[in-house]
Amino acid sequence: MILRSIRVYGLFGEYDYDIELSGNYITFIHSQNGLGKSTLMRLISSILGGNMEEVASTSFDRIEMVFDDGAFLIVENRSDGPVAIIQKNEVDEVLLPEDLRGILKVTHLEPDRLVIMRDDCLIPSLCVLYEDFAERLKAAWADSTLHHIPRCDPEQMSDAEIEQGFKELKARLDFMKQAGFEPELPPGYRVPPPRFEIAEYRTEYTELFYSLNDYVERYHPLAELTVMYMDIVNSIFTRKTLHINDAGEFSILLDNGNNLPVPKLSSGEKQVLVIFFRLLFEAEPRSLVLIDEPEISLHIVWQHKVSRMLLEVARMRSLRMIVTTHSPQIIHDAWDQAVELKVGQ
């Protein structure tokens, strides 16, 4: 499901906005300060997240969201609390918070995204994100033993098909090594094997092929996202490189060979790390992403780079993004995808 338009009435008791979202992957929203961009983003996130307490605390009268399947989601902020109704095929249905959470997955990157609340304390979000990721990555690395995958007939594939299949697996395994993934191969076997070994040990190599294919199918998605994350960050960073150490942790290597602890990075560099980590590892494919002012702490050159990378990630993961900004460099040459909020709109 794709969100197509948003209409909000009585925001702060005075603003009405009619926002048609771009048919492309990203819609940019810009305006003067204080006209409700961030409040609107929080409202959308709270509604789709089923957080009706936050919705009730927001000053607005009514909001309508139109989706590509013809459904209308209407939320009215009444005196006795907000009420959510979905209209589809001329039928109205009142929705509970759990119903709202099932409409469309949403990820909200708020302006204060460099910190996160844990146990009633604000701590650096990168500490939490990277710690959780390292545990996930190490668990995947530890699962390096190949699983036996039962198959019917080893003669089902020809020698040429097995040879080609191993070549394709080898290419994918070499790519996965960049993220530290490497399965334990049985001793004496080669990948890819020469044709004469396939002919001599057909059953064994057929079993190995299916086991390796199972390993790649299980862990290639995580490896791909990890490599993509490092590539994006390293295309933006200057004179330093993000990589994964032997403990499964992201670390920074300076061009002079010295290591730099992640907490010692600049606020702009941390912004880049957090934004793209959450886009790749938290936002679900084909979901909605709300990004509030991605230009925070970024030089104008980096703003342009980040804007291009946002579009690349949106395309690769089929994300729909709504991005609020004060920066022409973030919008760059996509003004046809930009909406300005104006008083009296």
Buried (B, 14 or more C-beta within 10 A) or exposed (E): BEBBBBBBBBBEEEBBBEBEBBEBBBBBBBBEEEBBBBBBBBBBBBBBBBBBEBBEEBBBBBBBBBBEEEBBBBBBBEEEEBEBBBBEEEEEEEBEBEEBBEBBBBBBBEEEBBBBEEEEEEEBBBBBBBEEBBEEBBEBBEBEEBEEBEBEEBEEBEEEEBBEBBEEBBEBBEBBEBBBBEBEBEEEEEBBBEEEBBEEBBEBBBBBBBBBBBBBEEBBEBBBBBBBBBEBBEEBBEEBEBBBEEEBBBBBBEEEEEEEEBEEBEEBBBBBBBBBBBBBBEBBEEBBBBBBBBBBBBEEEBBBBBBEBBBBBBEBBEBBBBBBBBBBBBBBEBEEBBBEBEEEE
